[in-house]
């Protein structure tokens, strides 16, 4: 009879919301809306870094690990995820589906021309 080695941690990796910690994170400072999944109560918070797999935000109250949450990130919209960790006024969230973090960096306005106060003053010689 063939024996296979037993690895007690093999099944845990798939359930670990912090499994994407090696992804490149984009440090930034932006405001986002936050709510616990299924709740209508929305809170505002500061997002400190963002990656395709998750975010780290400032939140004064701690959240239990594994809690289903949603974030409304500018340029991306509502994104679902799970709390991966929570400590010292900050919370880490692993998204349910990858996002494009560069969308949060795109300019908000869709202006068709440059405002007058930004244009350089050019004189004719």
C-alpha positions as CSV (number, residue, x, y, z in Angstrom):
1,X,0.0,0.0,0.0
2,X,1.4,3.4,-1.0
3,X,1.5,6.1,1.7
4,X,1.3,9.8,0.9
5,X,2.7,12.3,3.4
6,X,0.1,14.1,5.3
7,X,0.3,17.9,5.3
8,X,-2.0,19.4,7.9
9,X,-1.6,22.9,6.3
10,X,-2.3,22.0,2.7
11,X,-6.1,22.9,3.0
12,X,-5.5,26.1,4.8
13,X,-3.8,28.0,2.0
14,X,-7.0,28.1,-0.1
15,X,-9.0,29.6,2.8
16,X,-6.4,32.1,3.8
17,X,-7.5,35.6,2.8
18,X,-3.9,36.9,3.2
19,X,-2.6,34.6,0.5
20,X,-2.0,37.4,-2.0
21,X,0.4,39.3,0.3
22,X,3.2,39.1,-2.4
23,X,1.4,41.2,-4.9
24,X,2.7,44.6,-5.7
25,X,0.9,47.3,-3.7
26,X,0.4,50.9,-4.8
27,X,0.8,53.3,-1.8
28,X,-1.7,56.1,-2.0
29,X,-4.1,58.1,0.0
30,X,-7.8,58.2,-1.0
31,X,-11.1,58.1,0.7
32,X,-13.5,55.2,0.2
33,X,-16.9,54.1,1.5
34,X,-17.0,50.9,3.4
35,X,-19.8,48.6,4.6
36,X,-20.2,45.1,6.1
37,X,-21.8,42.9,3.4
38,X,-25.6,42.9,3.7
39,X,-25.7,46.1,5.7
40,X,-26.8,49.5,4.6
41,X,-24.7,51.4,7.1
42,X,-21.8,53.1,5.2
43,X,-18.7,54.4,6.8
44,X,-15.9,56.5,5.3
45,X,-12.3,55.5,5.6
46,X,-8.8,56.2,4.2
47,X,-7.2,53.7,1.9
48,X,-3.4,53.6,2.3
49,X,-2.4,51.0,-0.2
50,X,-4.1,49.1,-3.0
51,X,-3.3,46.1,-5.1
52,X,-5.1,43.8,-7.5
53,X,-5.9,41.4,-4.6
54,X,-6.7,43.7,-1.7
55,X,-6.2,46.9,0.2
56,X,-5.1,48.3,3.6
57,X,-7.1,51.0,5.1
58,X,-7.3,53.0,8.4
59,X,-10.3,52.1,10.5
60,X,-10.5,53.1,14.2
61,X,-12.7,50.1,15.2
62,X,-11.3,46.6,14.7
63,X,-13.0,44.0,12.5
64,X,-13.1,40.3,13.0
65,X,-10.9,38.2,10.6
66,X,-13.0,36.6,7.8
67,X,-15.8,39.2,7.9
68,X,-17.4,39.8,4.5
69,X,-17.0,43.5,3.6
70,X,-17.5,45.8,0.6
71,X,-15.6,49.0,-0.5
72,X,-16.6,51.7,-2.9
73,X,-13.3,52.7,-4.4
74,X,-13.2,55.7,-6.7
75,X,-12.8,54.7,-10.4
76,X,-13.5,51.0,-9.6
77,X,-16.9,50.9,-7.8
78,X,-18.0,48.5,-5.1
79,X,-15.6,45.6,-4.5
80,X,-16.3,42.6,-2.2
81,X,-13.7,41.0,0.0
82,X,-12.9,39.5,3.4
83,X,-11.0,40.9,6.3
84,X,-7.5,39.3,6.3
85,X,-6.2,41.1,9.4
86,X,-7.1,44.0,11.7
87,X,-4.7,45.7,14.1
88,X,-3.7,49.1,15.5
89,X,-6.4,51.1,13.7
90,X,-5.7,49.5,10.3
91,X,-7.4,46.7,8.4
92,X,-6.3,44.5,5.6
93,X,-8.8,43.2,3.1
94,X,-8.4,40.5,0.4
95,X,-10.7,41.0,-2.5
96,X,-13.0,38.3,-3.8
97,X,-12.0,39.0,-7.4
98,X,-8.9,40.9,-8.7
99,X,-9.3,44.5,-9.7
100,X,-7.2,47.0,-11.7
101,X,-5.7,49.3,-9.1
102,X,-4.6,51.8,-11.7
103,X,-8.2,52.7,-12.3
104,X,-8.2,54.4,-8.8
105,X,-5.4,56.7,-10.0
106,X,-7.2,58.0,-13.1
107,X,-8.2,61.6,-13.0
108,X,-11.7,62.3,-11.8
109,X,-12.6,65.1,-14.3
110,X,-13.3,64.5,-18.0
111,X,-12.6,68.1,-18.9
112,X,-12.2,68.9,-22.6
113,X,-9.9,71.9,-22.2
114,X,-7.2,73.1,-19.8
115,X,-8.5,75.7,-17.2
116,X,-7.2,79.2,-17.7
117,X,-5.4,79.3,-14.4
118,X,-3.2,76.3,-15.5
119,X,-2.2,77.8,-18.8
120,X,1.2,79.5,-19.0
121,X,1.3,83.2,-19.9
122,X,3.0,83.6,-23.2
123,X,4.0,86.9,-24.6
124,X,4.7,87.7,-28.2
125,X,8.1,89.1,-29.1
